[in-house]
C-alpha cells in the first residue's frame, strides 16, 4: 500500500509540475515577465483548488481513497504551487530596486491566497 501511495504522489507531482510549467509559459507570453505573474497566478489557483478539494473530501462530497487524495493534494497541488519560486522572485524584485513590487508580491500573494482558500472552502461548503 505504501508503494502505491508513493507512486500515486509521484504521478500527481509530475502532472502538477508540468501544469505549472506550461501555465507559466502561457502567462508570461500574455502578461510579460516584469512582475512574477505566473507564480502569483499558480499560487492563487493552487490555493483555491486545495481549499475546494480538501473541503469536498472532508465533507464526503468526493469519495476517494487516501492514496488518490494524497496524489492530488500532496502530489499535484504540492508541485503545482511554487512557494520557493515566490520567495526567490520576491527577493529578486527587491534586489533590483523594485521594492514596491516585492512588497506587492508578498502582500498580494498572502492576502489573495488566503481569500482563494477561503473561497474554495466556502464554495464547496454550500454544496
Secondary structure, DSSP 8 states (H G I E B T S, - for coil): -HHHHHHHHHHHHHHHHHHHHHHHHHHHHHH-SSS-HHHHHHHHHHHHHHHHHHHHHHTTSS---HHHHHIIIIIIIHHHS-HHHHHHHHHHHHHTT-HHHHHHHHHHHHHHHHHHHHHHHHHHHT-
